Amino acid sequence: MKKLVKLTSNQTHENALAVLLDLVKDEITHFKLAMLNCNKLTNSQFQVTGFCSEDYCPIYTAEQMLYTSPDFPILMGGFVEDWKLESEPKIISAEDCPGLFQADLSTYNEAIVIPIWMNGRINRWIVIVDYSLNSNDLDIERLSLILNFALTNIIKTEQKRQLDKARKWIDDELKEISRIQSLLLPHNEVKIDSLKVAFKFKAFKDAGGDYLDISQLPSPKDKPDVLRWGGVIADVTGHGPSAAVEAAMLDAILRTFPGSSDGSPADVTEYVNKHFFTRRDRGKFITAKFFLYSDDTKLLTYVSAGHPLGFIKRGDEIIVLDQSQGIPIGVMQDYKWVDSQVKMYKDDILFIYTDVVLETRSPSKEEYGEVRLIETLKNAPNCPHMLVDAIEKELLDFSGGRDLKDDLTLLALMIEK
C-alpha cells in the first residue's frame, strides 16, 4: 500500500517500467514483464515497448513505454483486435495467439495479459511471462487493479511533466519576444533638443501590440537651424505574441519610409497602410497617431488613424486634439488621411496614450473615460514624468488595484523653448 500511496505524490519516474516491476514483485516471485502497445497503429499491429525481469530492468521513461515508436519493431497479431474489446485480465497460451510469442517473448508458451485503460480505451497491455507465483492463489484481478492504478498515476505525472515543460518553453519564448519588443521602444534616456520626454510601456502579458517611437528629425536643407521632431504611438488589435509580431512589422514598415525628412504624418500613415496589407486578410488592424513638430512655425502636425484623442496640457487648460478622425490602418488600402495642425508653445505638454486608459474599469464596471482623464490632466503637475506617473496611479486606483486588462503606453512631451 505504501508503494501505491507514493505513486500519488506527482514524483517524476525516470524509469516507469521499474515502477511496475517493483509492484509485480510483491505478487509474483519470478517473472518477466513486457508492455504491449498498439496505440496509433493500424489493425492487428503492435509493438513491445518495454521488456524486463525482476533481476534486470533497462530504463524506459513513461513516454517511451506508453507510446509506440519507430525505435521498436512492428509486429502483427490479429488477437489484439479481440483484446481491445476485453476488459478482464486473463491467462493465455501460445496456441491462443501465436503472433504474441516472438522476439523477446519467443521462448515462452504462456502469459498473463492485463489490459490497461487509458482515456476510456484499451490499446495497451502488460504481459507477464516465465512466472512463478508466490502461491497458487494469485488474484490477477487484484494485480490488474494495482497496475492500472500505477499507470494512471504515472501517466498523470508524465502529463504534468510535459505540461510544465511546455509552459516553460512558452514562458521562455514570451520573455524573448518581450526582450525583442523592448528593443523597438525609444531609449529610456532619449534626448531631443528643447524637448523633455517621458513615457511608460507595460505589456499586458510579457509581449503586446502597443508600439511607440519618438525621435529628432533632420532639419530642412534650406533651414538648417530648424528643430524638428516626430513620432508615432500605435495599438494593434488584441494583445500577446501575435500582436507583438504585428507591432514589429509596423516598425519594419516605418523604417522603409523613403521620405523621413520631408513626409507629413498623413504621408507616413498612408505609406504604412499601403504596405500593411498582405495577399490575404490578416484579421488585424492598427490604431495610430502620427505627429510632427517644427519649432520655426511652432506647429504640431498630426494624424489620427482611429486612435483615441490626444491632448495638449497648457497649464490648467486642456486642448483636445480632435481635428483628425481617420479610420484605423488595415481597413481600406486606398484610404487618404488628412493632416491637422495646432500651435504649441513653451511649457506645453503633448499627451498621447493607448486605449486602455479610457477602457480601464472600476470594480463596478464603470469605464475611466475621457472626462476623468481630462480632469486628471488638469490637476497633474506641469512635468511630463510626473504626469505619466499620475495617470498610471489614477488608473490603478480606479481599477481597485487590479492589473490593467490591456497593454499600457503613455507618452508626454514638453516643449522647453
VEXMAR-223652 format. One record per residue (C-alpha): x, y, z. Coordinates in steps of 0.1 Angstrom, whole numbers, plus 5000, padded with zeros to 4 digits. Layout:
# residues N
XYZ ...
//
This chain:
# residues 417
500050005000 502950245008 504150204972 500750294958 500450594981 503950714969 502750704933 500250984941 502951224950 503451364915 507051244916 508651214882 509750854875 512950834855 512250464849 508550404847 508950034838 510949984870 507950114890 505649844875 508349584881 508549674918 504849634922 504649294905 507449164927 505049184957 502748934939 505048714918 508448564928 509948514894 508748674861 509548874830 507349174821 506549334788 504449634777 502449564746 501249874727 499149934696 498450304702 498150484668 499050164649 496850014622 494749704627 496549394640 499849584645 501549614679 504949684695 506749564726 507649904741 509249774773 510749444785 512349354818 512749084845 512849104883 516649104881 517249344852 515349644841 516649884814 515550244817 512250324800 510650664805 506850684807 506750844772 508950554758 506850294775 503350424768 503650534732 504650354700 507850454684 510050384653 512650264678 510649934682 509849684655 506149654644 504749304650 501549154637 498748974655 495048974649 494448884685 495049244696 491849344679 489949104701 491849214732 490749574726 487249464734 488049264766 488449444799 489249144821 492849014827 493448654816 496048384811 496648294775 498848034757 500948034726 498247834709 495748114716 497848384699 501048264683 501748614670 502548734705 505348484712 508148624691 511148854696 511648894734 508648664741 509648384717 510848134743 507648134763 504347944759 502048114784 501348464796 499248674820 497648954800 496449264819 494549524798 495349894806 492650154804 493750494791 491250764781 488350514781 490150274756 492249964757 495149964734 497949874758 498549564779 501049434804 502149084796 503848874823 505748554812 508148304827 506448344861 506448154894 503648254917 504048324954 501148104959 498647914937 496048174946 497248474926 494448724922 495048864887 492149094890 493849254921 497149274902 495249434873 493849704896 497249774911 498949804877 496150024863 496250244893 500050274890 499950354853 497150614858 499450794882 502550754861 500550894831 499251184853 502851264864 504151244829 501451474816 502251724843 505951704834 505151764797 502852044806 505452204829 507952164801 505652334776 504852614800 508552674805 509052684767 506152924763 507453144791 510953154777 509653244742 507353514756 510353664775 512353664743 509553824724 509354084751 513054144750 512954194713 509954424715 511754634741 514454704715 511854874694 511055124721 512755464725 515755454748 514855544784 517055844782 516055954747 517456304740 515756564717 516856924717 514557154736 512156874744 511556684776 510356324770 508656084794 506955764785 505755434801 505255104784 503854794800 502754494781 499654314793 501353974791 505053984785 504654104749 501954314734 500654514705 501454874716 504155054697 505955384704 508755574686 509955934691 513056094675 514656414664 514356454626 516756614602 516356994596 515257104562 518057164538 517157524534 516657574571 519557414589 518757574623 515157454625 514457194651 512056914641 510956604659 508256344653 506956014663 504155764664 502055584690 500155274678 498054994691 497554664673 494154494679 494454224705 497454164727 500153894733 502653754709 500653784677 500054154684 503754194692 504654044658 502354294641 503954574661 507354464649 506154454613 504854814618 508354914629 509854744599 507554924575 508155264591 511955224587 511555174550 509655504545 511555694518 510756054529 511756054565 512956414564 510056574545 507056344547 504056474566 502156254591 499456184565 502156064540 503655834566 500255694576 499255624540 502655454534 502255234564 498655144555 499655054519 502354814530 500454674560 498154484536 499254144525 497953894500 495353764525 493253924551 495353944583 492353984606 494254274623 494254654622 496154924639 495055244655 497855504655 498655874659 501556024639 502856364648 505556614636 506656934653 508757224637 510057494660 510157764633 506357754629 505557624664 503157394647 502357034657 501056844627 499256524635 497156244620 494856014639 494155664624 491255564646 493355634677 492055794710 492156174712 495356334722 495756634744 497956944750 498257054786 498857424788 499057504825 495557424838 494057444802 493557114782 493457144745 491756844728 493356724695 490156624678 490556764643 491856434628 489456144629 490655894602 490055524602 492455264615 495355134594 494554804577 490854874569 491055034534 494155014514 493555334494 492255544523 493555904524 494356074557 494356454562 496956644584 495656864612 497757134630 497857304663 500157564678 502457464707 504357694729 506957684757 505957454786 503157294766 502856914772 501656684744 500056384760 499056074739 498355714750 496755384741 493055294747 493555104780 493555444796 489955514786 488755154789 490055074823 487154974845 486355014882 485254724903 481654834895 482454804857 482455184851 484955304824 487655554833 486755764802 487856094787 486156314813 488256164842 491356174820 490956544813 490356614849 493556424859 495556614832 494356944846 495456854881 498656684872 502056874877 503457054847 506156794843 505956514818 507556254841 505256334870 502256354846 502655994833 503255874868 500056044879 498055894851 499255544858 498455584895 494955704888 494255404866 495455154891 493455334919 490455344897 490654974889 490854884925 494454794924 493954514898 496154464868 495154654837 493454444811 495454554781 498854694771 499655044785 501555314767 501755674779 503755954762 504256304774 506456564755 507156914769 508357204748 511257364766 511757674745 
//
